[in-house]
Amino acid sequence: MSVLPATAQRFGPPDLEGVPSAPDWVHYVKNKVAKFGRPLKLCCPCIGLNNGGRALKELGIDYELVGSCDVLSHLEEPLEQLEGNLNGIKLGTEAGDILSMDLETLPKEVDILMAGPPCPPFASNGNRNPKEDERTNVFYQVILWIVLFVRRAGLLYALVENVQGCANRLNGATKSFMDILLEFFEQELPEMVWRLDSLNAANYGLAQSRNRVFLQGLRRDVKSSVPAPLPAFEPVSLRDFLKPGLPPTPRDSLTKTMQTNLKNYEGLVRQKKKDGTIPRGSLAVFELDRAFGKTYNPSMTLDMSPCLKTQLRYLFVVSTDDVDLADGQREFSRWILPFERLSLQGVAPDVALTLRAGDILHATGNAYPVNLIGACAAPVVKAIEIRFGTLTSWPKKAPFDGGDLPDVRSFFLAQIPKKAEKSDRKSSKQKVLKKPGGKFKPKVLKKPAGKNTKKKVSKKPKASSMKKTAKTQKPSSGKPSEKQMPKKQSSGKRNTEEVSLNFGLTLTKSSKCKRGVAISSDSD
């Protein structure tokens, strides 16, 4: 078992007794897939926790991994726990680097490719500059692998997941990254058909508002169009993912700034209860590094987690019915724990036994939800079964025509506009508008719609402005005591403050995120 961080060693491994698993979703699949006569050959570049494989396993589909990789070597234990071995997987900054792999060494037979390339070039909290962000090269390489496998390895089905920003028009562009990608595939892979969907995990059996784009490609030999994802599932409660009966997080373990933020959030809950806008029995989730009247607007979600991200670490859950009672008398007044984050991504909580707490936060922030992969893949894999029955004679015995591989990067760079410099975007003579006055009124957003929708490009709404509420306390320096403070690590440009939490985590102040029923004015 992996060793926990130094700040957590005295707490021992997580106690998983009584921890609920993510609710079952497979019963929504009406037409189960039979056997294909052999395991499907699954390739997962940027494999992470292999949530694509987890979805196939839950669907009862037998597969074997081929050509899968990741630069993170600590994923070895959770992947071995899932697969029983590490066959077909390369891990580490050298062996698992997709950019350094020789194409001639890649597998010669691949049925399915599933990938979620790095999202920072497109994410709202990233630099939104795919043309100059080197991490976009990983996306280009995944695209090249798809072309290679379709032409030379008999690839039947490809699924690529990413953030909503890749389907938005960035930096004054007339096309989104996904628009360009679809044009590229239509030009290079006429034997494939494609479909683009935007799905939210909150509509598919997970109490997390995580909206993601899914591009699916299928051989025309199978079907003339890609089947639509499964219809939305029934709503679930955040309580279904949280361990009950845990003691509250002591307030003196929080920084002074976090204590102030928590009081302000609780005041907001009382106000919304008085207004009748919080239903009875609700759970509220706060981002405790978000202060009222500061750069990052306050964020509160009801009965679901906000979108989990690699740096979204300070998630605190409070039961609203008993918010006026002392902390020890409340149903919930504590951090959302790492193994609960796994469940919110559709991953079994016992994976927490194979990873350090900080690695869980990173893994769940990067992962695509198991339920969403299953909702997309189940109808497509069923279509493959209906078309071929078994795959014992696929790929065809005659070699596929490889042809010359395209220069993916050049194709995209010719069409993606460069992000304008600040001096280009705003004239020095332009008058800077001040934030309007008046009392800050947080906006409660509605839950995501209960149906699938194909991605529509829309303009990003402007963030609403606000002022400090009356009698706002002046935040302290927020520095915990030396007893609380672990050794500081470099955090780049952002100023950080760290605190050792009572469940054995060292969390670092991080970026913004909000979705679902939320009190926030940011957009993802």
Disulfide bonds with the S-S distance in Angstrom:
none
